[in-house]
Amino acid sequence: MSDASTVIKMSKQRADGLSDSRFVRACLCQPVDRTPVWFLRQAGRYMPEYMAVRRNHSLLEICRTPDVAAEVTITAAERLDVDAAIIFADLLLPFTPMGLDFEFVNGEGPVVHQPIRTREQVEALRTDRADELNYVARAIEQVAKHFAPARPDGDRLGIIGFIGAPFTLASYMIEGGSSRNYVEMKKLMYSDRTAWSMLMDKLNTVLAAYAAQQVQAGADVIQIFDSWAGALSVQDYRDFVLPFTTELVQRVKALGVPVIYFGVDTASLLSTMRETGADVLGLDWRVPLEEGWRLAGEGVAVQGNLDPIALFAPEDLLKQRVQQVLTAAGNRNGHIFNLGHGIVPGTPVDAVINVSKWVKELSAR
């Protein structure tokens, strides 16, 4: 670890044992002066500054160029005046060092041209080249250095690293891209338990190393995205996913940082997802926040859960929806304001800025 990273890490803990980041304290259900706020996909295609960068770089070029990824991350966090910056990257980046090529196709999203469908293909996946993902850590180092000084209110902006969950990444590998019914993924999961377990273990090996790189570079928190977990029944999640996700969560927590675990359409899974030991469960907008928090359980923080499409609503209705989320949270320790999914293209930037401002005003203790 560089001297600069060491200084950054030493500055994160106060004499009283609390983090100097409001966002990190909320992740740990510690007292905060107001609700911290950040947004899923806060750097993206709705923002003119990001689109200006995209005119000269592809998505993967941005991810793999530390200076550019750091610039995009910093610009979004500062423009929105949020409490955390999430590094600009993509869930599928670990595929390349594992020996699985993919690309982004306009109108289709990520495409894996040779999906994993057999045990022999699983056996061929590599786990010894995670160091090739170090470009993400180098971007985090730049972001952490930029935000190391405390802000005027004495708070230090939190730095979020992230990885995909093994189930969601396995699903992309097997389906070859996005899916509606996940037929190929479930066929392999049901029919070849040995191959499924091997695939999940290999993914966990790479993901744990990848998370360690990000924490060493200065990430305060790691968010684990399980975007497709909502495609599973509770029993399938418990039988085929929970043990592997729990292992990954515990390996990341052992790095000394809180873990946020987030999936879409997972209301039915929340009480099971809490068994992973994640510090924070992300809630999508389909479940009322108070109900989601009840399912998450005592001592678990929650993140969410404004409908991202509410950002298109008239200002008075949008502010009302923000207040409703905060009222449901009831100023309890452990709430992080966010959307129930990512900001979509075309979202008015001013609406996102207003939500950030209103959360601060309306949640002040």
C-alpha positions in Angstrom: 0.0 0.0 0.0 1.3 3.5 -0.8 2.1 6.0 1.9 -0.8 8.2 0.6 -3.2 5.3 1.0 -1.9 4.6 4.5 -2.5 8.2 5.6 -6.0 8.1 4.1 -6.8 4.9 6.0 -5.4 6.2 9.3 -7.6 9.3 8.9 -10.8 7.3 8.7 -11.0 6.4 12.4 -11.5 9.0 15.1 -10.3 8.7 18.7 -13.8 7.7 19.9 -13.8 4.7 17.5 -16.3 6.2 15.1 -15.6 6.8 11.4 -15.1 10.3 10.3 -17.6 9.6 7.5 -21.3 10.1 8.1 -22.0 7.5 5.4 -19.8 4.8 7.0 -21.4 5.5 10.4 -24.8 5.0 9.0 -23.7 1.7 7.4 -22.8 0.5 11.0 -26.0 1.8 12.6 -24.0 4.4 14.5 -25.4 7.9 15.3 -25.4 10.6 12.5 -26.5 14.2 12.5 -28.6 13.6 9.4 -29.4 10.9 6.9 -26.6 10.4 4.4 -27.5 10.3 0.7 -26.0 8.9 -2.5 -27.5 7.5 -5.7 -27.2 4.2 -7.5 -25.7 4.9 -10.9 -25.1 8.5 -9.9 -22.5 8.8 -12.7 -24.3 7.9 -15.9 -26.0 8.7 -19.1 -28.4 11.3 -17.6 -25.4 13.6 -16.8 -24.0 15.9 -19.5 -20.5 15.7 -18.1 -20.5 11.9 -18.4 -21.9 12.0 -21.9 -19.0 14.4 -22.9 -16.5 11.8 -21.7 -18.4 9.0 -23.6 -18.0 10.9 -26.8 -14.3 10.0 -26.6 -14.3 6.7 -24.7 -16.3 3.5 -24.7 -17.8 2.2 -21.4 -15.0 -0.3 -21.0 -12.3 2.2 -21.8 -13.6 4.4 -19.0 -13.6 1.5 -16.6 -10.1 0.5 -17.6 -8.5 3.9 -17.6 -8.0 5.0 -13.9 -7.7 8.7 -14.6 -11.0 8.8 -16.6 -12.9 6.5 -14.2 -11.7 8.7 -11.3 -12.8 11.9 -13.1 -16.3 10.5 -13.8 -16.7 9.3 -10.2 -15.5 12.6 -8.7 -17.5 14.8 -11.0 -20.8 13.1 -10.2 -20.3 13.1 -6.5 -19.4 16.8 -6.4 -22.1 17.9 -8.9 -24.8 16.1 -6.8 -23.3 17.1 -3.4 -23.8 13.6 -2.0 -22.2 11.8 1.0 -20.5 8.9 -0.9 -18.8 8.4 -4.2 -19.1 5.0 -5.9 -16.3 4.1 -8.2 -17.2 4.0 -11.9 -16.8 0.4 -13.0 -18.9 -2.5 -14.4 -20.0 -5.7 -12.7 -18.6 -7.9 -15.5 -15.0 -6.7 -15.4 -13.8 -9.9 -13.6 -14.9 -12.0 -16.6 -11.8 -11.0 -18.7 -9.1 -12.2 -16.3 -11.2 -15.4 -15.8 -10.9 -16.0 -19.6 -14.4 -15.1 -20.7 -14.7 -12.3 -23.2 -17.7 -10.0 -23.4 -18.6 -6.7 -25.0 -21.4 -4.1 -24.8 -23.7 -4.1 -27.8 -25.9 -1.1 -28.5 -29.5 -1.9 -27.6 -28.6 -5.2 -26.0 -26.2 -4.4 -23.1 -23.5 -6.9 -22.2 -23.1 -9.9 -24.4 -21.0 -13.0 -23.7 -20.4 -14.7 -27.0 -19.5 -18.1 -25.6 -21.7 -18.6 -22.6 -20.7 -21.2 -20.0 -23.0 -24.2 -20.3 -20.9 -27.2 -19.4 -18.7 -28.5 -16.5 -15.7 -28.5 -18.8 -16.2 -24.7 -19.5 -16.4 -24.1 -15.8 -13.2 -26.0 -15.2 -11.4 -23.9 -17.8 -12.2 -20.6 -16.0 -9.1 -19.1 -14.3 -8.8 -17.6 -10.8 -5.2 -16.6 -10.8 -5.3 -13.3 -12.7 -7.3 -11.1 -10.4 -4.3 -8.7 -10.3 -5.3 -7.7 -13.9 -8.2 -5.8 -12.3 -5.9 -3.4 -10.5 -6.9 -0.5 -12.7 -10.1 -0.2 -10.6 -8.0 0.1 -7.4 -5.8 2.7 -9.1 -8.9 4.8 -9.8 -10.1 4.4 -6.2 -6.7 5.6 -5.0 -7.2 8.9 -6.9 -10.8 9.3 -5.7 -9.9 8.6 -2.1 -7.0 11.1 -2.3 -9.3 13.7 -3.8 -11.9 13.3 -1.0 -9.5 12.7 1.9 -9.9 16.2 3.3 -13.0 16.8 5.5 -15.7 18.9 4.0 -16.8 22.2 5.6 -19.2 20.4 7.9 -16.4 18.2 9.2 -17.6 15.1 7.4 -15.4 13.1 5.0 -17.2 11.8 1.9 -17.3 8.0 1.8 -15.7 5.9 -0.9 -17.7 2.9 -2.2 -16.1 0.0 -4.1 -18.3 -2.7 -5.5 -18.4 -6.2 -6.9 -21.0 -8.4 -8.4 -22.5 -11.2 -6.3 -21.5 -14.7 -7.5 -25.1 -15.6 -8.5 -25.6 -12.6 -10.7 -22.2 -13.0 -12.4 -22.8 -16.7 -12.9 -26.2 -15.8 -14.5 -24.6 -13.5 -17.0 -21.9 -16.1 -17.8 -24.5 -18.8 -18.4 -27.2 -16.8 -20.1 -24.8 -14.9 -22.2 -26.4 -11.5 -21.3 -29.6 -10.2 -19.9 -32.5 -12.7 -19.6 -36.2 -12.7 -18.9 -36.6 -16.3 -17.7 -33.1 -17.5 -16.8 -33.7 -20.9 -18.3 -30.1 -21.8 -19.1 -28.9 -20.6 -15.7 -31.5 -22.6 -13.8 -31.0 -25.7 -16.0 -27.3 -25.8 -15.0 -28.0 -24.9 -11.4 -30.6 -27.7 -11.1 -28.9 -30.4 -13.1 -25.2 -30.2 -12.2 -24.7 -29.2 -8.6 -20.9 -30.0 -8.9 -20.5 -27.6 -11.8 -22.6 -24.9 -10.1 -20.7 -25.1 -6.9 -17.4 -25.0 -8.8 -18.5 -21.9 -10.7 -19.6 -20.1 -7.6 -16.4 -21.0 -5.7 -14.3 -19.7 -8.6 -16.2 -16.5 -8.8 -15.8 -16.0 -5.0 -12.1 -16.5 -5.2 -11.8 -13.8 -7.8 -14.3 -11.4 -6.2 -12.7 -11.6 -2.8 -9.3 -10.7 -4.3 -10.9 -7.9 -6.3 -12.6 -6.5 -3.2 -9.3 -6.6 -1.3 -7.6 -4.6 -4.0 -10.4 -1.9 -3.7 -10.2 -1.8 0.1 -6.4 -1.5 0.1 -6.8 1.4 -2.4 -9.1 3.3 -0.1 -12.6 2.0 -0.4 -14.6 2.6 2.9 -17.4 0.2 2.0 -18.0 -2.5 -0.5 -21.4 -2.9 -2.2 -22.2 -6.3 -3.5 -24.7 -6.2 -6.4 -27.0 -9.2 -6.7 -29.1 -7.7 -9.5 -30.8 -10.9 -10.6 -31.4 -12.5 -7.2 -35.1 -11.6 -7.5 -35.5 -14.2 -10.2 -35.2 -17.0 -7.5 -37.7 -18.5 -5.2 -36.8 -18.4 -1.5 -36.0 -22.1 -1.5 -33.8 -21.9 -4.6 -32.0 -18.9 -3.1 -31.5 -20.7 0.1 -30.3 -24.0 -1.5 -28.1 -22.7 -4.4 -27.0 -19.1 -3.5 -27.1 -18.2 0.2 -24.1 -20.3 1.2 -21.8 -18.8 -1.5 -23.0 -15.2 -1.0 -22.6 -15.6 2.8 -19.0 -16.8 2.3 -18.2 -13.8 0.0 -19.9 -11.3 2.4 -17.8 -12.6 5.3 -14.6 -12.6 3.3 -15.2 -8.9 2.5 -16.2 -8.0 6.0 -12.9 -9.6 7.2 -11.1 -6.8 5.2 -12.4 -4.4 7.9 -15.1 -2.6 5.9 -19.0 -2.7 6.0 -20.8 -4.5 3.2 -24.0 -3.4 1.5 -25.9 -6.2 -0.2 -28.4 -5.1 -2.9 -30.7 -6.8 -5.3 -33.7 -5.9 -7.3 -37.2 -7.3 -6.7 -36.0 -9.1 -3.6 -38.7 -8.3 -1.1 -39.5 -12.0 -0.7 -35.8 -12.7 0.0 -34.9 -10.0 2.5 -35.3 -12.1 5.6 -33.1 -14.7 4.0 -30.6 -12.2 2.6 -30.0 -10.9 6.2 -28.4 -14.3 7.0 -25.4 -13.4 4.9 -24.3 -11.0 7.7 -24.2 -8.0 5.4 -24.2 -4.7 7.4 -26.7 -3.0 5.0 -29.4 -4.4 2.9 -30.4 -2.3 -0.2 -34.2 -2.0 -0.7 -35.8 -1.5 -4.1 -38.9 0.7 -4.4 -41.4 -2.2 -4.5 -41.3 -2.8 -0.8 -42.4 -0.1 1.7 -39.2 1.0 3.6 -40.7 0.2 7.0 -41.6 -3.3 5.9 -38.3 -3.9 4.3 -36.5 -2.8 7.4 -38.7 -5.2 9.5 -37.6 -8.0 7.2 -34.0 -6.9 7.3 -34.1 -7.2 11.1 -32.7 -5.6 14.2 -29.2 -4.3 13.9 -29.1 -4.2 10.1 -28.9 -0.9 8.2 -31.0 -0.3 5.1 -30.4 1.7 2.0 -33.2 3.1 -0.2 -35.7 3.3 -1.5 -37.2 6.1 -3.7 -38.5 4.9 -7.1 -35.9 6.2 -9.7 -38.8 7.2 -12.0 -40.1 9.5 -9.3 -37.2 11.8 -10.4 -39.3 12.7 -13.4 -42.3 13.8 -11.3 -43.3 17.4 -10.6 -41.2 19.0 -7.9 -43.9 19.1 -5.3 -44.7 15.4 -5.7 -41.0 14.4 -5.8 -40.4 16.3 -2.5 -43.4 14.6 -1.0 -42.0 11.2 -2.0 -38.6 12.0 -0.4 -40.4 13.1 2.8 -42.3 9.8 2.8 -39.2 7.7 2.6 -37.6 9.7 5.5 -40.8 9.5 7.6 -40.9 5.7 7.1 -37.2 5.6 8.3 -38.2 7.6 11.3 -34.7 9.1 11.9 -33.5 5.7 13.2 -29.8 5.1 13.0 -28.8 3.0 10.0 -30.8 4.6 7.2 -29.0 5.6 4.0 -31.2 7.5 1.5 -30.9 6.2 -2.1 -33.0 5.1 -5.0 -34.6 1.6 -5.3 -32.4 1.1 -8.4 -30.2 3.2 -10.7 -30.8 6.6 -12.2 -32.1 6.0 -15.8 -31.0 7.9 -18.9 -33.0 11.1 -19.4 -33.5 11.8 -15.7 -33.4 15.6 -15.0 -30.1 16.4 -13.3 -31.7 19.2 -11.3 -34.2 16.7 -9.8 -31.3 14.5 -8.5 -29.6 17.6 -7.0 -32.9 18.7 -5.4 -33.4 15.3 -3.8 -29.8 15.4 -2.3 -30.6 18.9 -0.9 -34.0 18.0 0.5 -32.7 14.9 2.2 -30.2 17.0 4.1 -32.8 19.6 5.0 -35.6 17.3 6.0 -33.5 14.7 7.9 -31.4 17.1 10.1 -31.6 15.7 13.6 
